[in-house]
Amino acid sequence: MTAIRPIRKDSGLVHWMNQVPKEADKAADGFDSEAVHDLRVSLRRCRSMADGFRAIDPNKDWKRMRRQATALFDSFGALRDCHVIAEWTQKLGQADDPVTQQLLDHLRQQEAVLQQQAKSAIEVFDRKQWQSWTNELGQRARRLPLGSHVFQVLALEKLIAARRLEASALKSGNEIAFHKLRIGLKKFRYVVENFLPQLHHEWKTGLKSVQDLLGEIHDLDVVRETVLSACASADPAALQRWEEVVAVERRQRVNLYSDLMVGQRSLWRVWRFALPQGKAAREASLKKLQAWSSFMDSDLQHNRRVSRFAVQIHDNLKRLGLLHVGDKNSRELLKAAAVVHEVGRFAGNKNHHKNTERMVSNLDRIVGWTRQEVMTIASVARYHRGALPQAGRLREIPIAQRKIITLLSGILRLANALDDERDGQIKRIKVSKKADYIVIKAQGLDQDSVLAEKIAAGRHLLEINCGLPILVRPMPNRTPVRRVRSQR
């Protein structure tokens, strides 16, 4: 992984987690609009960063921290809405309008009740536990450097998810659809803002403009809903005027959003162009898998050795004309399976290969990789040990894909056997072909060792797929010839 960079003082997980108790104290001192807003921003940052790290790190404290942040965040939601509606009421309402006065009176009554609820939420907020999470999760967060491929892929995932929500929102104009789009874009914005500082520096103006427009559209929807519910008994003509005013303001912002986000020069295109595409997206997703595996796999050196041996065997079989597989991405699939083949140990050593298959299969969509490829990776990783692949278990998989799975599983199984002792005894390998068999010479192998027996057992599946016996032999130690310089 890339060398760890220090977290900037004005950003990052530790900063925002430290801000929460400070902003809570400020909010409790009067519950004014700005202080409540600042507290919710800090909490939202903590939640979004927890979501980002949870995609890589399985530590349960991320979920626990997020749950506590959400509880406090939600307890201030209605109070924040009350403040926002009051601001819009004063902006859009008329002094002699009965609906305006009725709405402001309603909000003042609500505010007193909501402030008491918010006060109770701050009192039960576990500051000691929060500080403990700040220290522990801050250390875990430092394992992933800002700007890394992991966060580029995460941003790309959020961008794709948000973009899918736009069509429904613009087509229907529905307030729920726009709210979902707002949340989707907010998730994208926070990934960029928190984890990709260079891109955020370039995009911050556009990101803020779009988020502000969607925020105001949401505010106006809440205003309309509150007017209709709190002032239902008001004069119909006055209510009609309010609906028209809100509709005009909302339509203006929807049009401004379309100007920024629709067409050949939209911000979507600007953002997408700067994030990994095509092969680069696949490679970045593989690095994300590596990071995910590193947080679950206690023996990273073993993982790296197995990956190296697997790729070497694959490439040499291809060079020798023995790799009978039709998938042009077989090398990438094998490498990905090697990277994740041990993650199942996170759930316990017993049947960890089966746990690995389940965990990889349950991964959310991996950018650049098809669902079939993800399932292939899961199957190959599952068969790195244990029972051989059986036709019955693979019956729902197309025949061509079964052949890929069994071949790559055979390679991974042998590669794993080469480091079965997990001590790096085998330093390097060399693959060649004799008349009717394959020879793998392994530097550091003792022919009479337990490891040699395990390697012999691990080669069987690959022998079936290649149709040739495989002999694994020690690589002879050659004493380097010393050259004697002639003296004149």
C-alpha positions as CSV (number, residue, x, y, z in Angstrom):
1,M,0.0,0.0,0.0
2,T,1.0,3.6,-0.5
3,A,2.9,5.2,2.4
4,I,0.7,6.8,5.0
5,R,0.3,10.5,4.8
6,P,-0.6,12.7,7.8
7,I,-4.2,13.7,8.2
8,R,-4.6,17.5,7.7
9,K,-5.5,19.4,10.9
10,D,-8.6,21.0,9.3
11,S,-10.1,17.8,8.0
12,G,-10.2,14.0,8.4
13,L,-12.0,11.6,10.7
14,V,-10.3,12.6,14.0
15,H,-10.9,16.3,13.4
16,W,-14.7,15.8,12.8
17,M,-15.1,13.4,15.6
18,N,-13.4,15.9,18.0
19,Q,-15.7,18.6,16.7
20,V,-18.9,16.7,17.7
21,P,-18.7,17.3,21.5
22,K,-17.6,20.9,20.9
23,E,-20.5,21.6,18.6
24,A,-22.9,19.8,20.9
25,D,-21.9,22.2,23.7
26,K,-22.4,25.2,21.5
27,A,-25.8,23.9,20.3
28,A,-26.9,23.3,23.9
29,D,-26.2,27.0,24.7
30,G,-29.4,28.4,23.2
31,F,-30.0,26.0,20.3
32,D,-29.7,28.7,17.7
33,S,-29.9,27.9,14.0
34,E,-26.3,28.2,13.1
35,A,-25.0,26.1,16.1
36,V,-27.6,23.3,15.4
37,H,-26.6,23.3,11.7
38,D,-22.8,23.1,12.6
39,L,-23.5,20.1,14.9
40,R,-25.4,18.3,12.3
41,V,-22.7,18.9,9.7
42,S,-20.0,17.4,12.0
43,L,-22.2,14.4,12.7
44,R,-23.0,13.9,9.0
45,R,-19.2,14.0,8.2
46,C,-18.6,11.4,10.8
47,R,-21.3,9.2,9.5
48,S,-20.2,9.5,5.9
49,M,-16.6,8.7,6.7
50,A,-17.8,5.7,8.8
51,D,-19.6,4.5,5.7
52,G,-16.5,5.0,3.6
53,F,-14.3,3.0,5.9
54,R,-16.9,0.3,6.6
55,A,-16.7,-0.5,2.9
56,I,-13.1,-1.6,3.5
57,D,-12.7,-2.2,7.2
58,P,-15.0,-4.8,8.9
59,N,-14.4,-3.5,12.4
60,K,-17.7,-3.3,14.2
61,D,-16.9,0.0,15.9
62,W,-17.6,1.8,12.6
63,K,-21.2,0.7,12.8
64,R,-21.4,1.5,16.5
65,M,-20.0,4.9,16.0
66,R,-22.3,5.6,13.1
67,R,-25.3,4.5,15.1
68,Q,-24.6,6.9,18.0
69,A,-23.9,9.7,15.5
70,T,-27.2,9.0,13.8
71,A,-29.1,9.0,17.0
72,L,-27.9,12.5,17.9
73,F,-28.2,13.7,14.3
74,D,-31.8,12.6,14.0
75,S,-32.7,14.1,17.4
76,F,-31.8,17.5,15.9
77,G,-33.5,16.9,12.6
78,A,-37.0,18.3,13.4
79,L,-35.4,21.3,15.2
80,R,-33.2,22.1,12.1
81,D,-36.3,21.8,9.9
82,C,-38.1,24.2,12.2
83,H,-35.3,26.8,11.8
84,V,-35.2,26.4,8.1
85,I,-38.9,26.7,7.6
86,A,-38.9,29.9,9.8
87,E,-36.2,31.4,7.6
88,W,-38.1,30.6,4.4
89,T,-41.4,31.8,5.9
90,Q,-39.8,35.2,6.7
91,K,-38.3,35.3,3.2
92,L,-41.4,34.3,1.2
93,G,-44.3,35.5,3.5
94,Q,-45.9,38.9,3.7
95,A,-46.3,40.8,7.0
96,D,-50.1,41.1,6.7
97,D,-50.6,37.5,5.5
98,P,-52.5,35.4,8.0
99,V,-50.8,32.2,6.9
100,T,-47.4,33.7,7.6
101,Q,-48.3,34.6,11.1
102,Q,-50.1,31.3,11.8
103,L,-47.0,29.4,10.5
104,L,-44.6,31.4,12.6
105,D,-46.7,30.9,15.7
106,H,-46.8,27.2,15.1
107,L,-43.0,27.1,14.6
108,R,-42.4,29.0,17.9
109,Q,-44.5,26.5,19.8
110,Q,-42.8,23.6,18.1
111,E,-39.3,25.0,18.7
112,A,-39.7,25.0,22.5
113,V,-40.7,21.3,22.5
114,L,-38.0,20.3,20.0
115,Q,-35.3,22.1,22.0
116,Q,-36.1,20.1,25.1
117,Q,-35.9,16.9,23.0
118,A,-32.5,18.0,21.7
119,K,-31.3,18.8,25.1
120,S,-32.2,15.3,26.4
121,A,-30.3,13.8,23.4
122,I,-27.1,15.7,24.3
123,E,-27.4,14.6,27.9
124,V,-27.5,10.9,27.0
125,F,-24.7,11.2,24.4
126,D,-21.9,9.0,25.6
127,R,-18.8,11.3,25.3
128,K,-16.4,8.8,26.9
129,Q,-17.3,6.2,24.4
130,W,-17.1,8.7,21.6
131,Q,-13.6,9.7,22.6
132,S,-12.5,6.1,22.7
133,W,-13.8,5.6,19.2
134,T,-12.0,8.8,18.1
135,N,-8.7,7.3,19.2
136,E,-9.2,3.7,18.0
137,L,-10.9,4.5,14.7
138,G,-8.5,7.3,14.0
139,Q,-5.7,4.8,14.1
140,R,-7.5,2.5,11.7
141,A,-8.3,5.3,9.3
142,R,-4.6,6.2,8.9
143,R,-4.0,2.8,7.2
144,L,-5.8,4.2,4.1
145,P,-4.0,7.3,2.7
146,L,-6.0,10.2,1.4
147,G,-6.2,10.3,-2.4
148,S,-5.6,6.6,-2.8
149,H,-7.1,4.3,-5.4
150,V,-9.4,2.9,-2.8
151,F,-11.2,6.3,-2.3
152,Q,-11.2,7.0,-6.0
153,V,-13.2,3.8,-6.6
154,L,-15.4,4.7,-3.6
155,A,-16.1,8.1,-5.2
156,L,-16.8,6.5,-8.5
157,E,-19.3,4.1,-6.9
158,K,-21.1,7.0,-5.2
159,L,-21.1,9.0,-8.4
160,I,-22.7,6.1,-10.4
161,A,-25.3,5.5,-7.7
162,A,-26.2,9.3,-7.6
163,R,-26.3,9.6,-11.4
164,R,-28.9,6.8,-11.6
165,L,-31.2,8.8,-9.3
166,E,-31.3,11.8,-11.5
167,A,-33.4,10.6,-14.3
168,S,-36.3,9.8,-12.0
169,A,-36.1,13.1,-10.3
170,L,-36.1,15.2,-13.4
171,K,-38.7,13.2,-15.2
172,S,-41.2,13.1,-12.3
173,G,-40.3,16.2,-10.4
174,N,-41.3,14.2,-7.4
175,E,-40.2,15.5,-4.0
176,I,-39.2,12.0,-2.8
177,A,-37.1,11.4,-6.0
178,F,-35.3,14.8,-5.6
179,H,-34.7,14.0,-1.9
180,K,-33.0,10.7,-2.9
181,L,-31.0,12.5,-5.5
182,R,-29.9,15.1,-2.9
183,I,-28.8,12.3,-0.5
184,G,-27.0,10.4,-3.3
185,L,-25.0,13.5,-4.4
186,K,-24.3,14.4,-0.8
187,K,-22.7,11.0,-0.3
188,F,-20.5,11.5,-3.4
189,R,-19.6,15.0,-2.3
190,Y,-18.5,13.9,1.2
191,V,-16.3,11.1,-0.2
192,V,-14.6,13.7,-2.4
193,E,-14.4,16.3,0.3
194,N,-13.1,13.9,3.0
195,F,-10.9,11.5,1.1
196,L,-9.8,13.1,-2.2
197,P,-8.5,16.6,-1.3
198,Q,-6.9,17.4,-4.7
199,L,-10.1,16.7,-6.6
200,H,-12.2,18.5,-3.9
201,H,-10.0,21.6,-4.4
202,E,-10.9,21.6,-8.1
203,W,-14.6,20.7,-7.7
204,K,-15.6,22.4,-4.5
205,T,-17.4,25.3,-6.2
206,G,-19.5,23.1,-8.4
207,L,-20.2,20.5,-5.7
208,K,-21.4,23.3,-3.3
209,S,-23.6,24.9,-6.0
210,V,-25.4,21.7,-6.8
211,Q,-25.8,20.7,-3.2
212,D,-27.2,24.1,-2.3
213,L,-29.7,23.9,-5.1
214,L,-30.9,20.4,-4.1
215,G,-30.9,21.5,-0.5
216,E,-33.2,24.5,-1.2
217,I,-35.5,22.3,-3.3
218,H,-35.8,20.0,-0.3
219,D,-36.4,23.0,2.0
220,L,-39.2,24.3,-0.2
221,D,-40.8,20.9,-0.3
222,V,-40.7,20.8,3.5
223,V,-42.1,24.4,3.7
224,R,-45.0,23.4,1.4
225,E,-45.8,20.3,3.4
226,T,-45.7,22.2,6.7
227,V,-47.9,25.0,5.4
228,L,-50.6,22.5,4.2
229,S,-50.5,20.6,7.5
230,A,-50.1,23.4,10.1
231,C,-52.3,25.9,8.3
232,A,-55.0,23.7,6.9
233,S,-57.8,25.9,8.4
234,A,-56.5,29.1,6.8
235,D,-58.2,30.9,3.9
236,P,-58.0,28.8,0.7
237,A,-56.9,31.7,-1.3
238,A,-54.0,32.5,1.0
239,L,-52.9,28.8,0.9
240,Q,-53.1,28.9,-2.9
241,R,-50.9,31.9,-3.0
242,W,-48.3,30.1,-0.8
243,E,-48.4,27.0,-3.0
244,E,-47.8,29.2,-6.1
245,V,-44.9,31.1,-4.5
246,V,-43.2,27.9,-3.3
247,A,-43.7,26.3,-6.8
248,V,-42.1,29.2,-8.6
249,E,-39.1,29.2,-6.2
250,R,-38.7,25.5,-6.6
251,R,-39.0,25.5,-10.4
252,Q,-36.3,28.1,-10.6
253,R,-33.9,25.9,-8.7
254,V,-34.8,22.8,-10.7
255,N,-34.0,24.7,-13.9
256,L,-30.7,25.9,-12.5
257,Y,-29.8,22.3,-11.5
258,S,-30.6,21.2,-15.0
259,D,-28.3,23.9,-16.5
260,L,-25.4,22.6,-14.4
261,M,-26.0,18.8,-14.6
262,V,-27.7,18.1,-18.0
263,G,-26.0,18.1,-21.4
264,Q,-22.5,17.7,-22.9
265,R,-20.9,20.1,-20.5
266,S,-22.5,18.9,-17.3
267,L,-20.7,18.5,-14.1
268,W,-21.4,14.8,-14.2
269,R,-19.1,14.6,-17.2
270,V,-16.4,16.7,-15.5
271,W,-16.4,14.5,-12.4
272,R,-16.6,11.2,-14.3
273,F,-13.7,12.1,-16.6
274,A,-11.3,12.7,-13.6
275,L,-12.1,9.3,-12.0
276,P,-10.7,5.9,-13.1
277,Q,-12.2,4.6,-16.4
278,G,-12.0,1.3,-18.3
279,K,-9.0,-0.8,-17.4
280,A,-7.9,1.8,-14.8
281,A,-11.3,1.4,-13.0
282,R,-10.7,-2.4,-12.9
283,E,-7.2,-2.0,-11.5
284,A,-8.4,0.5,-8.9
285,S,-11.2,-1.8,-7.9
286,L,-8.6,-4.6,-7.5
287,K,-6.6,-2.3,-5.1
288,K,-9.8,-1.7,-3.2
289,L,-10.2,-5.5,-2.9
290,Q,-6.6,-5.7,-1.7
291,A,-7.3,-3.1,1.0
292,W,-10.5,-4.9,2.0
293,S,-8.5,-8.1,2.3
294,S,-5.7,-6.5,4.3
295,F,-8.2,-5.4,7.0
296,M,-9.4,-9.0,7.3
297,D,-6.3,-11.1,6.6
298,S,-3.9,-11.5,9.5
299,D,-1.2,-12.9,7.3
300,L,-0.5,-10.4,4.5
301,Q,2.9,-11.8,3.6
302,H,1.3,-15.2,2.9
303,N,-1.3,-13.5,0.8
304,R,1.3,-11.7,-1.3
305,R,3.4,-14.8,-1.8
306,V,0.4,-16.9,-3.0
307,S,-0.6,-14.1,-5.4
308,R,2.9,-13.9,-6.8
309,F,3.1,-17.7,-7.3
310,A,-0.4,-17.9,-8.8
311,V,0.3,-15.2,-11.4
312,Q,3.7,-16.8,-12.3
313,I,2.2,-20.2,-12.8
314,H,-0.6,-18.7,-15.0
315,D,1.8,-16.7,-17.1
316,N,4.2,-19.6,-17.7
317,L,1.4,-22.0,-18.6
318,K,0.2,-19.5,-21.1
319,R,3.7,-19.1,-22.5
320,L,4.0,-22.9,-22.8
321,G,0.6,-23.1,-24.6
322,L,-1.0,-25.0,-21.8
323,L,-3.5,-22.5,-20.6
324,H,-6.7,-23.6,-22.3
325,V,-9.1,-20.9,-21.2
326,G,-11.1,-18.6,-23.3
327,D,-11.4,-15.7,-20.9
328,K,-9.0,-12.9,-21.8
329,N,-9.3,-11.6,-18.2
330,S,-8.2,-14.9,-16.6
331,R,-5.1,-13.4,-15.2
332,E,-7.0,-10.6,-13.5
333,L,-9.6,-13.0,-12.1
334,L,-6.9,-15.2,-10.7
335,K,-5.1,-12.3,-9.1
336,A,-8.3,-11.0,-7.5
337,A,-9.1,-14.5,-6.2
338,A,-5.6,-14.8,-4.8
339,V,-5.9,-11.5,-3.1
340,V,-9.2,-12.4,-1.3
341,H,-8.7,-16.2,-0.8
342,E,-8.1,-15.9,3.0
343,V,-10.7,-13.3,3.9
344,G,-13.0,-16.0,5.3
345,R,-10.6,-16.5,8.2
346,F,-12.1,-13.3,9.6
347,A,-15.2,-15.3,10.4
348,G,-13.1,-18.2,11.9
349,N,-10.6,-20.7,10.6
350,K,-13.1,-23.5,10.3
351,N,-14.3,-23.8,6.6
352,H,-12.8,-20.4,6.0
353,H,-12.7,-21.2,2.2
354,K,-16.5,-21.5,2.3
355,N,-16.8,-18.2,4.3
356,T,-14.6,-16.6,1.7
357,E,-17.0,-17.5,-1.2
358,R,-19.9,-16.2,0.8
359,M,-18.2,-12.9,1.7
360,V,-17.0,-12.2,-1.8
361,S,-20.3,-13.1,-3.3
362,N,-22.1,-10.7,-1.0
363,L,-19.9,-7.7,-2.0
364,D,-21.7,-4.8,-3.5
365,R,-21.2,-4.0,-7.2
366,I,-17.5,-3.7,-8.0
367,V,-16.9,-1.0,-10.5
368,G,-15.4,-2.2,-13.7
369,W,-16.2,-5.9,-13.0
370,T,-19.3,-7.8,-14.1
371,R,-21.4,-9.7,-11.6
372,Q,-20.4,-12.9,-13.3
373,E,-16.7,-12.0,-12.8
374,V,-17.3,-11.4,-9.1
375,M,-19.0,-14.8,-8.7
376,T,-16.1,-16.4,-10.6
377,I,-13.6,-14.8,-8.2
378,A,-15.7,-16.1,-5.3
379,S,-15.7,-19.6,-6.7
380,V,-12.0,-19.7,-7.5
381,A,-11.2,-18.4,-4.0
382,R,-13.5,-21.0,-2.4
383,Y,-11.7,-23.9,-4.1
384,H,-8.1,-22.9,-3.1
385,R,-8.5,-25.8,-0.6
386,G,-11.0,-28.4,0.5
387,A,-13.1,-30.6,-1.8
388,L,-12.6,-30.3,-5.6
389,P,-15.1,-28.5,-7.7
390,Q,-18.1,-30.7,-8.4
391,A,-20.4,-30.5,-11.4
392,G,-23.4,-30.5,-9.1
393,R,-22.3,-27.3,-7.3
394,L,-21.5,-25.6,-10.5
395,R,-24.5,-26.7,-12.5
396,E,-26.1,-23.2,-12.7
397,I,-22.8,-21.8,-14.1
398,P,-22.3,-21.9,-17.9
399,I,-20.0,-24.7,-19.1
400,A,-17.3,-22.3,-20.4
401,Q,-17.3,-20.5,-17.1
402,R,-17.0,-23.8,-15.2
403,K,-13.8,-24.5,-17.1
404,I,-12.3,-21.2,-16.1
405,I,-13.2,-21.7,-12.5
406,T,-11.7,-25.2,-12.3
407,L,-8.5,-24.2,-14.1
408,L,-7.9,-21.0,-12.1
409,S,-8.8,-22.9,-8.9
410,G,-6.2,-25.5,-9.8
411,I,-3.6,-22.8,-10.1
412,L,-4.6,-21.1,-6.9
413,R,-4.6,-24.4,-5.0
414,L,-1.1,-25.2,-6.0
415,A,0.1,-21.6,-5.4
416,N,-1.4,-21.8,-1.9
417,A,0.3,-25.2,-1.3
418,L,3.7,-23.7,-2.2
419,D,3.4,-21.5,0.9
420,D,1.3,-23.8,3.1
421,E,3.7,-23.4,6.0
422,R,3.4,-19.6,5.7
423,D,7.0,-19.1,6.4
424,G,8.3,-18.1,2.9
425,Q,10.3,-21.2,2.6
426,I,9.8,-21.2,-1.1
427,K,11.6,-18.1,-2.4
428,R,10.9,-18.4,-6.1
429,I,9.7,-20.8,-8.7
430,K,10.5,-21.7,-12.3
431,V,8.0,-23.5,-14.7
432,S,9.0,-25.5,-17.7
433,K,7.7,-28.4,-19.8
434,K,9.3,-31.6,-20.7
435,A,8.0,-34.0,-23.3
436,D,5.0,-35.3,-21.4
437,Y,4.9,-33.4,-18.1
438,I,5.3,-30.0,-16.4
439,V,8.2,-29.2,-14.1
440,I,8.0,-26.6,-11.4
441,K,11.3,-26.0,-9.7
442,A,11.0,-24.3,-6.3
443,Q,13.9,-22.6,-4.6
444,G,14.0,-23.6,-0.9
445,L,12.0,-26.8,-1.2
446,D,13.1,-29.8,0.8
447,Q,12.0,-32.9,-1.1
448,D,11.5,-34.9,2.1
449,S,9.5,-32.3,4.0
450,V,5.9,-32.1,5.1
451,L,5.6,-29.1,2.7
452,A,6.6,-31.3,-0.2
453,E,3.7,-33.7,0.6
454,K,1.2,-30.9,0.8
455,I,2.4,-29.5,-2.6
456,A,2.1,-33.0,-4.1
457,A,-1.6,-33.1,-2.9
458,G,-2.2,-29.5,-4.1
459,R,-1.2,-30.1,-7.7
460,H,-3.9,-32.6,-8.5
461,L,-6.7,-30.3,-9.7
462,L,-4.3,-28.4,-12.0
463,E,-3.0,-31.7,-13.5
464,I,-6.6,-32.6,-14.4
465,N,-7.1,-29.3,-16.2
466,C,-3.8,-29.4,-18.0
467,G,-4.0,-33.1,-18.9
468,L,-0.3,-33.5,-17.8
469,P,1.5,-34.6,-14.7
470,I,3.1,-31.8,-12.7
471,L,6.4,-32.5,-10.9
472,V,7.5,-30.0,-8.2
473,R,11.2,-30.3,-7.5
474,P,13.8,-28.4,-5.5
475,M,15.6,-25.8,-7.4
476,P,19.3,-26.7,-7.3
477,N,21.6,-24.3,-5.5
478,R,24.3,-23.2,-7.8
479,T,27.5,-21.8,-6.5
480,P,28.3,-18.6,-8.5
481,V,31.4,-18.8,-10.5
482,R,33.9,-16.2,-9.5
483,R,35.7,-14.5,-12.3
484,V,39.4,-13.9,-11.8
485,R,40.7,-10.8,-13.3
486,S,43.9,-11.3,-15.2
487,Q,46.8,-9.3,-13.9
488,R,49.2,-7.6,-16.2
